[in-house]
Amino acid sequence: MALIGKNKKEIITILGDEFNADFCKTWSYKIKTSWFKSVYLYLEFDENDFVAKAYRKTKYFF
């Protein structure tokens, strides 16, 4: 699913409204959790509130 170019309302419709403030330029979503890691999706918005960059980070728990 391509998220680049979508606005904030479309993102809320697709991914839901987690604890992301509307005025923030970076939103995060926890997309997967297991017993030793969590995967997060980060969306960065441009000045017109469209997704300019999307990336994923994995955090491991040791």
trRosetta pair geometry for C-beta under 8 A, 3 or more apart (Angstrom, degrees):
i j d omega theta_ij theta_ji phi_ij phi_ji
1 14 7.2 163 160 -166 145 136
2 5 7.3 10 141 37 109 106
2 6 7.9 148 118 -28 72 109
3 6 5.5 -75 -165 23 56 124
3 11 6.8 62 -155 -105 109 95
3 14 7.4 -162 -107 87 96 158
3 43 6.5 -92 141 -111 138 120
3 51 5.2 -44 140 101 86 172
3 54 5.0 88 73 -65 122 157
4 51 5.4 -126 -121 104 35 107
4 52 7.3 38 -143 -152 85 14
4 53 7.6 25 -108 -91 98 21
4 54 6.2 -121 -64 1 78 113
5 50 5.8 -10 -150 178 32 119
5 51 6.3 -41 13 60 24 88
6 10 4.1 -118 -174 91 107 133
6 11 5.6 133 115 -56 120 79
6 14 7.4 -1 167 -1 164 141
6 50 6.8 155 77 -152 22 76
6 51 5.3 19 52 9 74 118
7 10 5.3 95 55 12 67 103
7 11 7.2 -125 105 -7 35 92
7 49 5.5 47 -151 119 88 94
7 50 5.4 -51 -88 -95 65 68
7 51 7.8 -146 -86 -13 19 76
8 11 5.5 -54 -147 35 35 114
8 12 6.4 36 155 -20 67 102
8 22 6.6 95 161 -143 157 79
8 27 8.0 134 -126 -35 93 147
8 45 6.9 -2 -67 -101 97 148
8 49 5.1 -54 -17 175 109 112
9 12 5.8 -51 -149 34 33 111
9 13 6.6 35 151 -19 63 105
10 13 5.5 -53 -150 35 35 114
10 14 6.3 26 154 -14 67 108
11 14 5.8 -59 -144 41 31 106
11 15 5.7 -20 175 26 70 112
11 27 7.1 118 141 66 150 158
11 43 6.5 164 -135 123 149 175
11 51 6.8 123 -70 -53 127 120
12 15 7.0 -70 -118 59 20 76
12 16 6.7 -14 -164 169 55 11
12 17 4.9 20 -143 -71 103 88
15 18 7.7 -51 133 -9 103 101
15 29 5.5 -71 174 -99 136 159
15 41 7.8 -126 -130 79 148 141
16 29 7.8 118 61 -127 91 122
17 20 7.0 -125 -161 43 62 95
18 27 7.8 128 60 -177 102 102
18 28 7.5 -81 89 90 138 61
18 29 5.7 153 7 -111 144 73
18 30 7.5 144 -124 17 160 81
20 24 6.2 -119 -172 53 78 131
20 27 4.1 24 -137 -132 145 102
20 28 7.0 170 -86 36 107 55
21 24 4.6 99 68 -16 91 106
24 27 6.4 124 96 -71 116 68
25 44 6.3 22 147 -157 85 71
25 45 5.1 -133 -154 56 62 89
26 42 6.2 -9 -171 -170 102 100
26 43 7.0 159 -154 81 52 49
26 44 5.2 -17 -101 -101 81 71
26 45 7.4 -152 -71 12 35 79
27 42 7.3 159 83 -155 47 51
27 43 4.7 -8 58 57 95 101
27 45 7.4 54 -5 -25 99 108
28 40 5.5 -8 -169 -176 106 117
28 41 7.0 152 -157 79 53 50
28 42 5.2 -18 -101 -100 79 72
28 43 7.7 -170 -77 20 33 71
29 40 6.7 150 77 -159 43 65
29 41 4.6 -12 60 57 98 101
29 43 7.7 36 -3 -8 104 105
30 33 6.4 18 167 -51 117 106
30 38 5.9 -39 -145 -176 106 115
30 39 7.4 114 -162 77 59 50
30 40 5.7 -39 -100 -100 54 75
31 39 5.3 -57 66 100 91 99
31 40 6.8 139 10 -124 85 21
31 41 5.0 61 -29 -18 128 109
31 56 7.6 -58 34 -128 138 109
32 38 7.0 166 91 -156 58 47
32 39 4.1 20 51 38 99 116
33 37 7.6 -163 -145 100 45 49
33 38 4.8 -4 -107 -110 79 83
33 39 7.5 -141 -65 22 44 70
34 37 5.6 19 51 51 98 75
34 38 7.8 -167 27 -75 58 46
36 60 6.2 1 152 -154 84 80
36 61 5.6 -146 -157 56 47 85
36 62 7.6 44 -158 -77 98 56
37 58 5.6 2 -177 -177 126 100
37 59 6.5 158 -155 82 71 46
37 60 4.9 -31 -98 -103 94 61
37 61 6.6 -164 -79 9 38 80
38 58 7.3 165 84 -154 42 56
38 59 5.1 -9 58 58 90 98
38 61 7.7 59 -7 -28 90 107
39 56 6.2 0 -177 -174 98 110
39 57 7.5 167 -154 87 54 41
39 58 5.2 -23 -103 -102 75 78
39 59 7.9 -176 -82 21 29 69
40 56 6.9 159 83 -155 48 60
40 57 5.1 -12 61 61 100 87
40 58 7.7 178 20 -85 72 29
40 59 6.9 34 -5 -6 112 107
41 54 6.8 -5 -175 -170 96 97
41 55 7.8 167 -154 90 55 32
41 56 5.5 -28 -101 -100 63 79
42 54 7.1 165 86 -152 54 49
42 55 5.4 -13 60 65 101 78
42 56 7.4 176 17 -89 77 27
42 57 6.6 34 -13 -1 117 106
43 51 5.2 -60 -166 -124 109 109
43 53 7.5 157 -157 87 43 54
43 54 5.2 -9 -106 -105 71 84
44 51 7.3 97 70 -154 45 64
44 52 5.5 -58 102 62 90 93
44 53 4.2 5 49 57 115 98
44 54 7.5 -155 22 -71 72 40
45 49 5.3 -1 -179 -137 135 41
45 50 6.5 137 -151 64 82 24
45 51 6.1 -57 -98 -94 66 41
45 52 6.3 108 -157 3 19 92
46 49 7.3 -90 68 -17 62 14
46 50 5.6 -11 37 59 104 79
46 51 8.0 54 -3 130 84 6
46 52 4.2 102 -49 -52 94 126
51 54 6.0 16 176 -53 126 102
